[in-house]
Amino acid sequence: MKKEKSIILFNQKQVRRYWDAKKEEWYFSIIDVVAILTDSKLPKRYWSDLKRKLEQEGSEVYEKIVQLKFRASDGKKYATDCFSVEDLLRVIQSIPSPKAEPFKIWLAKVGYERIEETEDPELTIDRAMKTYLQKGYSREWINQRLKSIEVRKELTDEWEKRGIQEGLEYAILTNEITQAWSGKSVKEYKRFKGLKKENLRDNMTNLELILNMLGEATTTEISQKKKPKTFNQNKRVAKQGGEVAGNARREIEEKTGKKVLTRKKTKNLLEKNNKKI
C-alpha cells in the first residue's frame, strides 16, 4: 500500500491520515476523530468499547477497519485503526455527540436528495449546476461539463448492453480511451495535474473536456456498429475510439504549436474566471 502521510486540523485539533495512491483513498485515524467528537480523555478506550459494540451488532463497518502505523507523541510508530471517508462517516453515526450532528444531518440530506434524484433525474443536473456555480466555475465550462456527463452516460449504457461489469472493467476501458487520446493513463494524467482524490474531468480545460468527450462518443458509436461480444473486443473498440480523439489532439497541437494537456486544474480554472469578473 503506497501511502502519503499528512495531518489536517479540525477545531485546532490534529487528525492523522494517509493517502493510498493505489486505491485513491484517504484513510483517517478513528482515535483522533473520536477524541475530537467526544472530548474523551481516553479516546482509545472509547473506541475500543464502540468497536466491541459494533462487532456484537454485526456491523459491516467493523470489517472495514484498516490498520496503519502513525507516529505518536512519544515519537514511536504504532498500528492505528483507520477508515476511508465513507466508512468513517458511517462510524460517526454511532457516536452520540453534538459535534457529530452536522455530519449526521449532512448524511440524511444527501440520502434524501439521492431518493429524489432517482425519481426525477433532472434534479441531478440542477444540483450539479448549482454546485459548480458555487465553486466559481463559469457557465460555459459548466455546460461543457454537463454535456460530458451525458456523453459518459451514453457510453456506460452501451457497455452495460455489451455485458461489461461496472467497476474494474469500466475503469480498464476508460483507461484505454484516455491513454489513446491523451497519451497518458488516467493515473498518469492525474499525477500530471497534481491531483489525488479530485475528479479528473472537473480539472480539465474546455479543450481537454471536448477531446475526452470525442473519445467516449466515438467509442459508443463504434461499439454500436461492431457490437463487441468479449471484453478484449471492447478494449479494442475503446482504444479505437480514443485514437480518433488522439488524432484530433495531435492536429490541434500541430496547428497551434501548443500542447493540449495542461497542468491547469480547478484552482487555476477558477482564478482565471475570477479575473474576468
C-alpha positions as CSV (number, residue, x, y, z in Angstrom):
1,M,0.0,0.0,0.0
2,K,1.6,3.2,-1.1
3,K,0.9,5.9,1.4
4,E,1.5,9.6,1.8
5,K,1.3,10.9,5.4
6,S,-0.3,14.2,6.3
7,I,-2.2,15.9,9.1
8,I,-5.4,18.0,8.9
9,L,-6.8,20.3,11.6
10,F,-10.4,20.2,12.9
11,N,-11.1,22.9,15.5
12,Q,-7.4,23.2,16.0
13,K,-7.0,19.5,16.8
14,Q,-5.0,17.2,14.7
15,V,-6.4,14.3,12.6
16,R,-3.7,12.0,11.2
17,R,-4.4,10.5,7.8
18,Y,-2.7,8.5,4.9
19,W,-3.2,8.7,1.2
20,D,-3.4,5.4,-0.6
21,A,-2.3,6.2,-4.1
22,K,-3.3,2.8,-5.5
23,K,-6.9,2.9,-4.1
24,E,-7.0,6.7,-4.4
25,E,-8.5,6.9,-0.9
26,W,-7.7,8.9,2.3
27,Y,-7.6,6.9,5.5
28,F,-8.2,8.7,8.8
29,S,-7.2,7.7,12.3
30,I,-10.5,6.9,14.1
31,I,-8.9,7.6,17.5
32,D,-8.2,11.2,16.5
33,V,-11.8,11.6,15.3
34,V,-13.2,10.1,18.5
35,A,-11.1,12.4,20.6
36,I,-12.5,15.5,18.8
37,L,-16.1,14.4,18.7
38,T,-16.4,13.1,22.3
39,D,-13.8,15.2,24.2
40,S,-12.9,11.9,25.9
41,K,-9.7,11.8,27.9
42,L,-9.4,8.1,26.9
43,P,-10.4,8.0,23.2
44,K,-8.7,4.7,22.8
45,R,-10.9,3.1,25.5
46,Y,-14.0,4.9,24.0
47,W,-13.2,3.5,20.5
48,S,-12.4,0.0,22.0
49,D,-15.9,-0.1,23.6
50,L,-17.6,1.2,20.5
51,K,-15.7,-1.2,18.3
52,R,-16.9,-4.1,20.5
53,K,-20.4,-2.8,20.3
54,L,-20.3,-2.6,16.5
55,E,-18.9,-6.1,16.3
56,Q,-21.7,-7.5,18.5
57,E,-24.3,-5.8,16.4
58,G,-22.8,-7.4,13.3
59,S,-22.0,-4.0,11.7
60,E,-20.1,-4.3,8.4
61,V,-18.1,-1.2,9.4
62,Y,-16.1,-3.3,11.8
63,E,-14.8,-5.3,8.8
64,K,-13.7,-2.1,7.0
65,I,-11.0,-1.2,9.6
66,V,-7.6,-0.7,8.0
67,Q,-4.6,-0.7,10.4
68,L,-1.8,1.8,9.5
69,K,1.2,2.9,11.5
70,F,1.2,6.5,12.8
71,R,3.8,8.3,14.8
72,A,2.6,9.0,18.3
73,S,3.5,11.8,20.8
74,D,6.5,9.7,22.1
75,G,8.0,9.6,18.6
76,K,7.3,5.9,18.0
77,K,5.0,4.5,15.4
78,Y,2.0,2.4,16.4
79,A,-0.6,0.5,14.5
80,T,-3.8,2.5,14.5
81,D,-7.4,1.7,13.3
82,C,-8.3,3.8,10.3
83,F,-11.3,4.2,8.0
84,S,-11.9,5.6,4.5
85,V,-14.1,8.7,4.3
86,E,-17.2,6.7,3.5
87,D,-16.7,4.2,6.4
88,L,-15.7,7.0,8.8
89,L,-19.0,8.8,8.2
90,R,-20.8,5.5,9.0
91,V,-18.9,5.2,12.3
92,I,-19.6,8.8,13.2
93,Q,-23.4,8.0,13.0
94,S,-22.8,5.6,16.0
95,I,-21.2,8.3,18.2
96,P,-23.7,10.2,20.3
97,S,-22.1,13.6,20.2
98,P,-23.4,17.1,19.4
99,K,-20.3,17.6,17.4
100,A,-21.3,14.7,15.2
101,E,-24.7,16.1,14.4
102,P,-23.5,18.2,11.4
103,F,-22.2,15.1,9.8
104,K,-25.4,13.2,10.5
105,I,-27.6,16.0,9.2
106,W,-25.5,16.1,6.0
107,L,-25.7,12.4,5.5
108,A,-29.5,12.5,5.9
109,K,-29.8,15.3,3.4
110,V,-27.6,13.6,0.9
111,G,-29.6,10.4,1.3
112,Y,-32.9,12.2,0.8
113,E,-31.5,14.0,-2.3
114,R,-30.5,10.7,-3.8
115,I,-34.0,9.4,-3.5
116,E,-35.4,12.5,-5.1
117,E,-32.9,12.2,-8.0
118,T,-33.9,8.6,-8.6
119,E,-37.5,9.7,-9.1
120,D,-36.6,12.8,-11.1
121,P,-33.1,12.6,-12.8
122,E,-33.3,16.3,-13.9
123,L,-32.7,17.2,-10.2
124,T,-29.2,15.7,-10.5
125,I,-28.4,18.1,-13.3
126,D,-29.8,21.1,-11.5
127,R,-27.9,20.3,-8.3
128,A,-24.7,19.8,-10.3
129,M,-25.1,23.2,-12.0
130,K,-25.6,24.9,-8.6
131,T,-22.6,23.1,-7.1
132,Y,-20.3,24.1,-9.9
133,L,-21.5,27.7,-9.8
134,Q,-20.9,27.8,-6.1
135,K,-17.3,26.6,-6.7
136,G,-16.8,29.5,-9.1
137,Y,-16.8,27.8,-12.5
138,S,-18.1,29.7,-15.5
139,R,-21.4,28.8,-17.0
140,E,-19.6,28.0,-20.3
141,W,-17.4,25.4,-18.6
142,I,-20.3,24.0,-16.6
143,N,-22.4,23.5,-19.8
144,Q,-19.5,21.7,-21.3
145,R,-19.1,19.5,-18.2
146,L,-22.7,18.6,-18.0
147,K,-22.6,17.6,-21.7
148,S,-19.6,15.4,-20.9
149,I,-21.7,13.6,-18.2
150,E,-24.4,12.9,-20.8
151,V,-21.9,11.5,-23.2
152,R,-20.4,9.4,-20.5
153,K,-23.8,8.0,-19.5
154,E,-24.5,7.0,-23.2
155,L,-21.1,5.1,-23.2
156,T,-21.8,3.3,-19.9
157,D,-25.3,2.4,-21.1
158,E,-23.6,0.8,-24.2
159,W,-21.1,-1.0,-22.1
160,E,-23.9,-2.4,-20.0
161,K,-25.6,-3.8,-23.1
162,R,-22.3,-5.5,-24.1
163,G,-22.1,-7.2,-20.7
164,I,-19.3,-5.0,-19.2
165,Q,-19.2,-5.1,-15.4
166,E,-19.4,-1.7,-13.6
167,G,-16.3,-1.0,-11.5
168,L,-13.0,-2.5,-12.6
169,E,-14.0,-3.3,-16.2
170,Y,-15.4,0.2,-16.7
171,A,-12.1,1.6,-15.3
172,I,-10.0,-0.5,-17.6
173,L,-11.9,0.6,-20.7
174,T,-11.9,4.2,-19.6
175,N,-8.2,3.9,-19.2
176,E,-7.9,2.6,-22.8
177,I,-9.8,5.6,-24.1
178,T,-7.8,8.1,-22.0
179,Q,-4.4,6.5,-22.9
180,A,-5.3,6.6,-26.6
181,W,-6.3,10.2,-26.9
182,S,-4.1,11.9,-24.3
183,G,-1.0,9.6,-24.3
184,K,-1.4,9.1,-20.6
185,S,-3.2,6.6,-18.4
186,V,-5.8,8.0,-16.0
187,K,-3.4,7.8,-13.1
188,E,-0.6,9.4,-15.1
189,Y,-3.0,12.2,-16.2
190,K,-4.0,12.9,-12.6
191,R,-0.4,12.9,-11.4
192,F,0.4,15.3,-14.3
193,K,-2.2,17.7,-12.9
194,G,-1.2,17.1,-9.3
195,L,-4.5,15.5,-8.4
196,K,-5.2,12.9,-5.7
197,K,-8.9,12.2,-4.9
198,E,-10.2,15.0,-7.1
199,N,-12.2,14.2,-10.2
200,L,-10.1,14.4,-13.3
201,R,-12.8,15.8,-15.6
202,D,-13.6,18.5,-13.1
203,N,-10.0,19.7,-13.6
204,M,-9.9,19.7,-17.4
205,T,-10.0,22.7,-19.5
206,N,-12.7,23.1,-22.2
207,L,-10.5,21.7,-24.9
208,E,-9.4,18.7,-22.7
209,L,-13.1,18.0,-22.0
210,I,-14.1,18.2,-25.6
211,L,-11.4,15.7,-26.7
212,N,-12.3,13.4,-23.8
213,M,-16.0,13.6,-25.0
214,L,-14.9,12.9,-28.6
215,G,-13.1,9.7,-27.5
216,E,-16.0,8.5,-25.4
217,A,-18.7,9.4,-28.0
218,T,-16.7,7.8,-30.8
219,T,-16.3,4.6,-28.7
220,T,-20.0,4.5,-28.2
221,E,-20.6,4.8,-32.0
222,I,-18.0,2.1,-32.9
223,S,-19.4,-0.2,-30.3
224,Q,-23.0,0.2,-31.6
225,K,-21.7,-0.6,-35.0
226,K,-19.4,-3.5,-34.2
227,K,-21.3,-5.0,-31.3
228,P,-18.3,-6.4,-29.5
229,K,-19.0,-9.7,-27.6
230,T,-15.9,-10.2,-25.4
231,F,-14.1,-7.9,-23.0
232,N,-11.0,-7.9,-25.2
233,Q,-13.1,-6.8,-28.2
234,N,-14.5,-4.0,-26.1
235,K,-10.9,-3.0,-25.2
236,R,-10.0,-2.7,-28.9
237,V,-13.1,-0.6,-29.6
238,A,-12.3,1.7,-26.6
239,K,-8.8,2.1,-28.0
240,Q,-10.1,2.9,-31.5
241,G,-12.5,5.5,-30.1
242,G,-9.7,7.1,-28.1
243,E,-7.4,7.1,-31.2
244,V,-9.9,9.3,-33.1
245,A,-9.6,11.9,-30.4
246,G,-5.9,11.4,-30.2
247,N,-5.5,12.2,-33.9
248,A,-7.6,15.4,-33.3
249,R,-5.3,16.3,-30.4
250,R,-2.2,16.0,-32.4
251,E,-3.6,18.0,-35.3
252,I,-4.6,20.8,-32.9
253,E,-1.2,20.8,-31.3
254,E,0.4,21.0,-34.8
255,K,-1.8,23.9,-35.9
256,T,-1.5,25.9,-32.6
257,G,2.0,25.0,-31.6
258,K,0.8,24.4,-28.1
259,K,0.2,21.2,-26.0
260,V,-3.5,20.4,-25.3
261,L,-2.8,18.7,-22.0
262,T,-2.1,21.3,-19.3
263,R,-1.3,21.2,-15.6
264,K,-4.2,23.6,-15.0
265,K,-6.7,22.3,-12.5
266,T,-9.7,23.6,-10.6
267,K,-7.7,26.3,-8.7
268,N,-6.2,27.6,-12.0
269,L,-9.5,27.5,-13.8
270,L,-11.3,29.4,-11.0
271,E,-8.6,32.0,-10.7
272,K,-8.9,32.6,-14.5
273,N,-12.6,33.0,-14.3
274,N,-12.4,35.4,-11.2
275,K,-10.0,37.7,-13.1
276,K,-12.6,38.1,-15.8
277,I,-15.3,39.2,-13.4
